[in-house]
């Protein structure tokens, strides 16, 4: 841990007349190499804080900003978006929204090309970024064939190729299953071990417990409580309920699956029979799928990221 790299000093912000997501008198500091969790209910201001860190406020989202936000020693109002992009990586809830190409390797190289990085260095950085996360199997893939978890990996790998100083994650687990969440955790662990500063705005907390150095709990645009690492480890269930947080313990997450499903209907209103599909010859997504249902029913299609749920839905919807 070293110098202060993020400094919020009496920061307030409002999106015009909109109250949701506004901030009021926010004060906190982040040191180099710290892993910071920002949590709280929806609309509490978590995403607004991340937008101030990565420069989307004030350079993209308009509003009224008072106080001072300094990132890497400079006021965000004076840093150009180009400079912010070099030093601060952003990984959003839906990584697809930040992609510019249809090929995974070209996507990782895209920002490097825009910053005019020498070709040989660019190739080396791209290869090293994939290798660093043991993701060589994702090179030269069609972006549309990737699962949500794989797209998340590409977003992080693309950021790593730029070698920024700060990583900002905005609800990165929102579209991921448990397997992909644990893979995300491994990538975050690697970034932390390598000394990068990591900021995570998140509802799901269980996968972050052993990574977090400090937790900011937000409510109504304010930091309701700031917890150090030891305080987080000692949180009990009553504290979790009081702050209206999700649990840090995976064992506390309960679910119920009712075994009352009716299948093999002879007079189904829609049918999928022996359906197979692949985006290219090397990556089969669906193989001999069969599905039946009636109008008015709610049919849940479940499975791990990359198992074909979205593809099946796209085919069924035409």
C-alpha positions as CSV (number, residue, x, y, z in Angstrom):
1,X,0.0,0.0,0.0
2,X,1.3,3.4,-0.9
3,X,0.3,6.8,-2.0
4,X,-3.3,8.1,-2.2
5,X,-4.5,7.5,-5.8
6,X,-8.2,8.4,-5.3
7,X,-9.4,11.3,-3.1
8,X,-13.0,12.4,-2.7
9,X,-13.3,15.7,-0.7
10,X,-16.8,16.9,0.2
11,X,-18.2,15.6,-3.1
12,X,-21.8,16.1,-4.0
13,X,-23.4,15.4,-7.4
14,X,-26.9,15.4,-8.9
15,X,-28.1,14.4,-12.3
16,X,-30.2,17.6,-12.8
17,X,-33.6,17.1,-11.3
18,X,-33.1,13.4,-10.9
19,X,-32.5,12.4,-7.2
20,X,-31.7,8.7,-7.7
21,X,-28.0,8.1,-7.7
22,X,-27.1,11.5,-6.4
23,X,-24.3,12.0,-3.9
24,X,-24.1,14.1,-0.8
25,X,-20.9,15.1,0.9
26,X,-18.8,12.1,0.0
27,X,-15.3,11.8,1.6
28,X,-12.9,8.9,1.3
29,X,-9.4,8.1,0.1
30,X,-8.0,5.0,-1.6
31,X,-4.3,4.1,-1.5
32,X,-2.3,2.5,-4.3
33,X,-2.9,-1.3,-4.3
34,X,-6.1,-1.3,-2.2
35,X,-9.1,-3.4,-3.1
36,X,-12.3,-1.3,-2.3
37,X,-15.8,-2.6,-2.3
38,X,-18.7,-0.1,-2.7
39,X,-22.1,-1.6,-1.9
40,X,-25.6,-0.6,-0.9
41,X,-29.1,-0.7,-2.2
42,X,-30.0,0.2,-5.8
43,X,-30.0,3.9,-6.3
44,X,-27.8,4.6,-3.3
45,X,-25.1,6.2,-5.5
46,X,-22.6,3.3,-6.1
47,X,-22.4,3.7,-9.8
48,X,-22.2,7.5,-9.6
49,X,-19.0,7.1,-7.5
50,X,-17.5,4.8,-10.1
51,X,-18.4,7.3,-12.8
52,X,-16.5,10.0,-11.0
53,X,-13.5,7.8,-10.6
54,X,-13.3,6.8,-14.3
55,X,-14.2,10.2,-15.6
56,X,-17.6,9.4,-17.1
57,X,-18.6,12.2,-14.8
58,X,-18.2,15.1,-15.8
59,X,-17.0,14.2,-19.3
60,X,-20.0,12.2,-20.4
61,X,-22.8,12.3,-17.8
62,X,-23.9,15.9,-17.1
63,X,-25.0,17.2,-13.7
64,X,-24.1,19.5,-10.9
65,X,-20.7,18.6,-9.2
66,X,-19.3,20.3,-6.1
67,X,-16.3,19.4,-4.1
68,X,-13.1,17.8,-5.5
69,X,-12.3,14.4,-6.9
70,X,-8.6,13.7,-7.5
71,X,-7.5,10.6,-9.3
72,X,-3.7,9.9,-9.5
73,X,-3.1,13.3,-8.1
74,X,-5.1,15.3,-10.6
75,X,-8.6,16.9,-10.5
76,X,-10.9,14.9,-12.8
77,X,-12.2,18.1,-14.3
78,X,-8.7,18.7,-15.7
79,X,-7.9,15.2,-17.0
80,X,-8.9,14.5,-20.6
81,X,-10.9,11.3,-21.4
82,X,-8.0,10.0,-23.3
83,X,-5.6,10.3,-20.4
84,X,-8.3,8.8,-18.1
85,X,-8.6,5.8,-20.4
86,X,-4.9,5.0,-20.3
87,X,-4.8,4.9,-16.5
88,X,-8.2,3.8,-15.4
89,X,-9.9,0.7,-16.8
90,X,-13.7,0.3,-16.6
91,X,-15.5,-3.1,-16.7
92,X,-19.2,-2.7,-16.9
93,X,-22.2,-4.8,-15.8
94,X,-22.8,-5.8,-19.5
95,X,-19.4,-6.0,-21.1
96,X,-21.0,-6.3,-24.6
97,X,-21.8,-2.6,-24.3
98,X,-18.2,-1.7,-24.4
99,X,-17.0,-3.8,-27.3
100,X,-16.0,-2.3,-30.7
101,X,-15.1,-5.4,-32.8
102,X,-16.5,-8.9,-33.5
103,X,-13.2,-10.7,-32.9
104,X,-11.8,-11.3,-29.4
105,X,-8.1,-10.8,-30.2
106,X,-8.9,-7.6,-32.2
107,X,-11.0,-6.4,-29.3
108,X,-8.0,-6.7,-27.0
109,X,-5.9,-4.8,-29.5
110,X,-8.4,-2.1,-30.2
111,X,-7.5,0.4,-27.5
112,X,-3.8,-0.2,-28.1
113,X,-4.3,0.7,-31.8
114,X,-6.1,3.9,-30.9
115,X,-3.3,5.0,-28.6
116,X,-0.8,4.4,-31.4
117,X,1.2,1.6,-29.7
118,X,3.9,0.1,-31.9
119,X,2.8,-3.0,-33.8
120,X,5.3,-5.4,-32.3
121,X,4.7,-4.1,-28.8
122,X,0.9,-4.3,-29.4
123,X,1.2,-8.0,-30.4
124,X,3.3,-8.7,-27.4
125,X,0.9,-7.0,-25.0
126,X,-2.1,-8.8,-26.5
127,X,-0.4,-12.2,-26.2
128,X,0.8,-11.4,-22.6
129,X,-2.7,-10.3,-21.5
130,X,-4.3,-13.5,-22.7
131,X,-1.5,-15.6,-21.2
132,X,-1.6,-13.7,-17.8
133,X,-5.2,-14.9,-17.3
134,X,-4.6,-18.4,-18.9
135,X,-7.2,-17.5,-21.6
136,X,-5.4,-18.4,-24.8
137,X,-8.4,-20.5,-25.8
138,X,-10.4,-17.3,-26.1
139,X,-8.1,-15.8,-28.8
140,X,-9.5,-15.2,-32.3
141,X,-13.1,-16.1,-31.2
142,X,-16.3,-14.6,-32.7
143,X,-17.5,-12.2,-30.0
144,X,-21.1,-13.2,-30.7
145,X,-20.3,-16.8,-29.8
146,X,-18.9,-16.1,-26.4
147,X,-20.9,-16.6,-23.2
148,X,-21.4,-13.8,-20.7
149,X,-18.6,-15.1,-18.6
150,X,-16.2,-15.2,-21.6
151,X,-17.2,-11.7,-22.6
152,X,-16.4,-10.5,-19.1
153,X,-13.0,-12.2,-19.4
154,X,-12.3,-10.4,-22.7
155,X,-13.2,-7.0,-21.2
156,X,-10.7,-7.6,-18.4
157,X,-8.0,-8.9,-20.7
158,X,-8.5,-5.9,-23.0
159,X,-8.1,-3.6,-20.0
160,X,-5.0,-5.5,-18.9
161,X,-3.3,-5.0,-22.2
162,X,-3.4,-1.3,-21.6
163,X,-1.7,-1.7,-18.2
164,X,-3.8,0.8,-16.4
165,X,-3.1,1.7,-12.7
166,X,-6.8,1.5,-11.5
167,X,-9.5,-1.1,-12.4
168,X,-13.1,0.0,-11.8
169,X,-15.8,-2.8,-11.9
170,X,-19.5,-1.8,-11.9
171,X,-21.6,-4.8,-10.8
172,X,-19.4,-7.3,-12.8
173,X,-21.2,-10.4,-11.5
174,X,-24.7,-9.3,-12.5
175,X,-25.0,-11.6,-15.6
176,X,-22.8,-14.5,-14.4
177,X,-23.5,-17.9,-13.0
178,X,-21.6,-19.2,-10.0
179,X,-18.8,-20.8,-12.1
180,X,-18.2,-17.6,-14.0
181,X,-18.3,-15.6,-10.8
182,X,-15.5,-17.7,-9.3
183,X,-13.5,-17.3,-12.5
184,X,-14.0,-13.5,-12.1
185,X,-12.8,-13.7,-8.5
186,X,-9.6,-15.5,-9.7
187,X,-9.0,-12.7,-12.2
188,X,-9.5,-10.1,-9.5
189,X,-7.2,-11.9,-7.2
190,X,-4.5,-11.8,-9.8
191,X,-4.9,-8.1,-10.3
192,X,-4.7,-7.5,-6.5
193,X,-1.5,-9.7,-6.2
194,X,0.1,-7.7,-9.0
195,X,-0.4,-4.5,-7.0
196,X,-3.2,-2.8,-9.0
197,X,-5.9,-0.6,-7.3
198,X,-9.3,-2.3,-7.7
199,X,-12.7,-0.6,-7.1
200,X,-15.8,-2.8,-7.2
201,X,-19.4,-1.6,-7.1
202,X,-21.4,-4.7,-6.3
203,X,-24.6,-6.2,-4.8
204,X,-23.3,-9.8,-4.6
205,X,-20.7,-9.9,-1.9
206,X,-19.9,-13.6,-1.1
207,X,-17.1,-13.9,-3.7
208,X,-15.3,-10.7,-2.6
209,X,-15.0,-11.3,1.2
210,X,-11.4,-12.4,1.2
211,X,-10.3,-9.8,-1.3
212,X,-11.6,-6.6,0.2
213,X,-9.4,-4.2,2.1
214,X,-12.1,-1.6,2.7
215,X,-15.9,-1.6,2.2
216,X,-18.0,1.5,1.7
217,X,-21.7,1.0,2.5
218,X,-23.8,3.6,0.8
219,X,-27.3,4.8,1.5
220,X,-29.3,7.7,0.0
221,X,-26.2,9.2,-1.7
222,X,-24.0,9.1,1.5
223,X,-21.4,6.7,2.9
224,X,-23.4,5.2,5.7
225,X,-20.4,3.2,7.1
226,X,-16.8,2.5,6.2
227,X,-15.6,-0.9,7.2
228,X,-12.0,-2.1,7.3
229,X,-11.0,-5.6,6.4
230,X,-11.3,-7.0,10.0
231,X,-14.7,-5.3,10.4
232,X,-16.0,-7.1,7.2
233,X,-14.8,-10.5,8.5
234,X,-16.7,-9.9,11.8
235,X,-20.0,-8.8,10.3
236,X,-22.9,-10.9,11.6
237,X,-26.3,-11.6,10.1
238,X,-28.0,-8.8,12.1
239,X,-25.4,-6.3,10.7
240,X,-26.1,-7.6,7.2
241,X,-29.9,-7.1,7.7
242,X,-29.4,-3.7,9.3
243,X,-27.5,-2.4,6.3
244,X,-29.8,-4.3,3.9
245,X,-26.9,-6.0,2.2
246,X,-26.6,-9.4,0.6
247,X,-24.7,-12.1,2.6
248,X,-20.9,-12.5,2.5
249,X,-21.4,-16.2,3.1
250,X,-22.3,-18.5,0.2
251,X,-23.6,-21.1,2.6
252,X,-26.3,-18.7,3.7
253,X,-27.8,-18.5,0.2
254,X,-30.9,-20.8,0.1
255,X,-33.0,-21.8,-2.9
256,X,-35.9,-24.1,-3.5
257,X,-36.7,-26.0,-6.7
258,X,-40.2,-27.3,-6.9
259,X,-40.5,-30.7,-8.6
260,X,-43.9,-30.2,-10.1
261,X,-43.0,-29.5,-13.7
262,X,-45.2,-31.1,-16.4
263,X,-43.3,-32.3,-19.5
264,X,-43.9,-34.1,-22.7
265,X,-47.2,-32.5,-23.5
266,X,-48.9,-33.9,-26.6
267,X,-50.7,-30.7,-27.5
268,X,-47.9,-28.2,-26.9
269,X,-48.4,-24.7,-28.3
270,X,-44.8,-24.5,-29.3
271,X,-42.1,-27.1,-29.9
272,X,-38.4,-27.2,-30.5
273,X,-37.4,-30.6,-32.0
274,X,-33.9,-31.9,-32.6
275,X,-32.4,-28.4,-32.8
276,X,-28.7,-28.0,-33.4
277,X,-26.8,-24.7,-34.0
278,X,-23.2,-23.5,-34.3
279,X,-21.8,-20.0,-34.9
280,X,-18.9,-21.6,-36.9
281,X,-17.6,-25.1,-37.6
282,X,-15.4,-25.2,-34.5
283,X,-17.9,-24.1,-31.9
284,X,-21.2,-26.0,-31.6
285,X,-23.6,-24.3,-29.3
286,X,-26.8,-26.4,-29.4
287,X,-27.1,-30.1,-30.1
288,X,-30.4,-32.0,-30.6
289,X,-32.4,-29.7,-28.3
290,X,-36.0,-30.5,-27.6
291,X,-38.5,-28.2,-25.8
292,X,-42.2,-28.0,-25.4
293,X,-44.6,-25.6,-23.8
294,X,-48.0,-23.9,-23.8
295,X,-48.9,-20.3,-24.1
296,X,-49.3,-18.7,-20.7
297,X,-46.7,-20.8,-19.1
298,X,-43.4,-19.5,-17.6
299,X,-40.6,-21.6,-18.9
300,X,-37.2,-21.2,-17.3
301,X,-34.1,-22.0,-19.4
302,X,-31.2,-22.4,-16.9
303,X,-27.6,-23.6,-17.1
304,X,-24.0,-22.3,-16.9
305,X,-22.8,-19.4,-18.9
306,X,-21.9,-20.6,-22.4
307,X,-24.4,-23.6,-22.5
308,X,-26.6,-22.0,-25.1
309,X,-29.4,-20.4,-23.2
310,X,-29.2,-17.1,-25.1
311,X,-28.7,-18.8,-28.4
312,X,-31.8,-20.9,-27.9
313,X,-33.8,-17.8,-26.9
314,X,-32.7,-16.0,-30.0
315,X,-33.7,-18.8,-32.3
316,X,-37.1,-19.2,-30.7
317,X,-37.7,-15.5,-31.1
318,X,-36.7,-15.5,-34.7
